Amino acid sequence: VQLVESGGGLVQPGGSLRLSCAASGFTFSNYKMKWYSQAPGKERALVAGISSRGDTSYYADSAKGRFTISRDNGAKTVYLQMSSLKPEDTAVYLCAAVMDGRWSVAYWGQGTQVTVSS
């Protein structure tokens, strides 16, 4: 089982990034997918989530209106489009898989660093 994030990097305030998380080794379409952030000295925080079929999504208040989560079950990939980035968005972003009907995270990715700075 693998979740591999990519797309992070250094971006100026107000800029955009698109994160990707490629899944393998499990039936991707049976899992809800989530993006979390973990900033230095802070607890891991839920940023966004999407249902297994991609028809329902939800966001943390800090992400609403700026971030969009999406998925491609054929490509076994979940995305996080991040816009209007702020310095406080600086964190490692991790994707996670939760099996339908369950609440706990079954699989975690290693994370990708996002740094928002001028």
N, C-alpha and C positions, 0 to 999 in steps of 0.2 A: 504494500500500500504506500502510495506517495501522493503528497500535495506539494507542488512546487510553485512558489510565487515568483513573479518577475514584474518589471516595470517601474520599480522604485528608482529614486535618484534625488538629485538636488534641483530644486525649482524655486524661482523667485515668488514672493507673495503675489497673489492674484493669478498665478499660473495654474496649469492643469497637468495631471498625470493619469494614465490608465494602468491600473494594476491587473494582472492576470494570475490565475491560480489553476494550474493544470493537474488533473486528477488521474490516477491510475491504480489498478489493483483492487477496485471495488466497483459496485454497480452505482455509478454516479447519479443516475436518475432516480434512485431510491433515497437520496439524501438531501435534506435541507442544507444550504451552505451559508456560512456567515463570514464576515470580515471583522476582525478585532484590531485594535491598536494597543500598543504598549510603549509608553513614553518613559524615559529614564526617571526612576523614582516614583512611578505611578503604577497603579494596578492595571491589569489588562482590561480593556473596555470594549464592549460591543459597539461596532460602528454601523453595520447593516446586515440584514439577512434576507434570504430569498427562499421561497418554497421549492420543493423538488421539481415541480413542473414549471416553475418560473412565473406563475401567475399572481403571486403575492409577494410583496417586499415590504420591509420596514426599516426605519432608520433611527439612530440616536438623534436627539434634538440638535446636536452640534453638526450633524451631517445633512440634515434636511435642507433641501433646496440647493445643495452644493454637490452632493455625491449621488451617484446612481449605480445600483448593483444590478447585474444582469448575468445570465448564464446561457451556455450553449450545450445542451445535453449530448448532441451529436459529437461535439468536440471535447466533451468532458472538461469544460473550463468554465470558471466563474470569473467575472470581471468586476472591478470597482473603478468607475470613472469619477475622478476627483477634479473639481473645478473651484475657482475662487479660493485657492489654498491660502492658509494663514500660517504664521510661524507656530502657532499652537497645535497645528496638525502634525508637526514633526514627531515621528514615532516609527517603530517597527510595526508593519502591518502584516497580520497573519490571517490565513484563511483556515476555516474549520468545517468539518462535515458532521452533521447530526442525522442519524437515521430517522426516517419517517416514523412517527409514533413514539419516539424517544425524546428525552430532553438533554441528555449529556452529550458532550462532544466525543465522537468516536475517533476522529483523526484530526491532527494538527499539521499545518505546514511549518516550515522553518522561519518564514517571515522575509519581508523585503523592507529595506530602510527607505523612508521618505523624509527628506530634510527640506524645510521651507525657510529660506533665508535669502536676504539680499547681499 
